[in-house]
Amino acid sequence: MRTDEFDFTLPEDRIALRPAVPRDAARLLVVRPSAAAAAAEFEDRGVGDLPALLRHGDALVVNDTKVIAANLRGRRIGRAGGEPAISATLTRRLDGSRWRALVRPAKRLAPGDVVRFGSEGRVCFLEQLDATVEAKGEGGEVTFSFAFHGPALDAALAERGDMPLPPYIGSRRAADERDRSDYQTMFAHEEGSVAAPTAGLHFTEELVLALQARGIALHRVTLHVGPGTFLPVKTGDTADHKMHAEWGVVSADTAAALNAARRNGGRIVAVGSTALRLLESAAAADGMLSAFSGDTALFITPGYRFKAVDAVLTNFHLPRSTLFMLVSAFCGLEVMRRAYAHAIATGYRFYSYGDACLLFRAGA
């Protein structure tokens, strides 16, 4: 499909710079497609209404990945030509001391260079955090070998790094201490993401208790979200776009519980596009889920046949993004064009800190 079919105009004042307080006070647009796109139903609700919108026996699936303080600032040291400022976003851990990162300006670095990371005015319990450039790839990608290893490196990164806010927020304000909690879901446990699974940001302990009281089970999977989630599709045709691989795991126990829920008439409701893509990667053609551990680069566009997921709770996404293509595949492109137009016209807040929508597949 042509990428420009997924374009739309979003007023800048619709971009949320802070989350709703409390988190489950965010608005929720419910979208129920029908056989005719023009007959799709839209309902304006709140995230706190989620228990009433689901049924006893449904199964919610959340992503328990934890965002790391992946944005680092430093300077190249020990080489002629000055000490240029370097900005790095860690993207993937390779082992106890090595990370891949996206670096600006990457052209100022060569293999063997040392970058010293820190933050002026910040009290550091470790005197310095140095990283050697081990290799360079395409598009600003660099492999760093850090001077620290394991837990000591984790502590140093947490102390020196900033939360990796999406560009559409980070370009309008700097990350601060509040983002360290705001940009983390209540389910966060497994460290490894450079972006939050933002649909999960809407949950509170009170909402989870209300869902459980309704007889709606909650299950956890892990997908470490990479920087590709922020990137618009730049190719003219979606068929030419290459997805970044992300690592995920679905346990055998979770797969079995979800299969049992479906056999008993329950629906599988993915909390976020990350959980949805992971479940679809773990599903057989008949929809049965199995244990999964590894990379997935599943790119979902209209025409994809969904196997495992019956509904998805997700935020409002960027024009031309793989995420808007995914929701258009789930409900239909024309339905989602109309849903987003309704959301813009009625003041919904967009993107990571914004409001949410609950999308049902036709007949679900």
Number of C-alpha atoms within 10 A of each C-alpha: 13 12 21 15 15 21 15 12 10 14 8 9 10 16 19 18 19 15 20 18 10 10 20 22 17 22 22 24 25 22 22 21 23 17 9 10 16 11 11 19 13 19 13 14 17 17 23 22 16 19 19 11 11 19 16 17 18 23 24 22 25 26 32 24 26 25 24 24 25 23 23 23 20 21 17 22 16 12 9 6 9 10 15 14 16 19 17 22 24 27 26 22 15 12 10 15 18 22 19 22 24 22 23 18 13 18 9 14 21 14 13 13 17 21 24 20 22 23 14 9 6 9 11 14 10 13 9 14 18 20 23 21 21 18 16 20 12 8 10 15 19 27 24 26 22 20 14 19 15 11 11 13 18 16 15 21 21 15 17 24 21 22 28 25 24 19 11 16 18 13 10 9 11 11 18 12 9 10 16 15 12 19 24 22 24 16 16 19 14 16 15 22 27 27 27 29 30 25 28 24 28 28 20 18 10 11 18 17 13 17 24 15 12 16 16 22 20 16 18 17 21 25 27 26 25 19 19 18 20 17 15 16 21 13 14 12 13 21 12 12 15 13 16 15 16 21 18 24 20 23 16 12 12 18 21 14 16 25 19 14 18 18 10 11 12 21 24 24 24 28 26 24 23 26 28 26 22 27 29 22 22 23 19 13 12 9 16 18 24 20 15 19 16 13 16 20 14 15 18 22 21 15 11 11 12 19 17 26 22 21 25 24 28 28 29 24 20 22 19 21 19 26 25 25 26 21 22 20 19 27 22 21 20 15 24 23 17 15 20 21 14 15 22 16 10 10 12 22 24 24 21 27 25 24 30 30 26 24 24 20 18 17 9 13
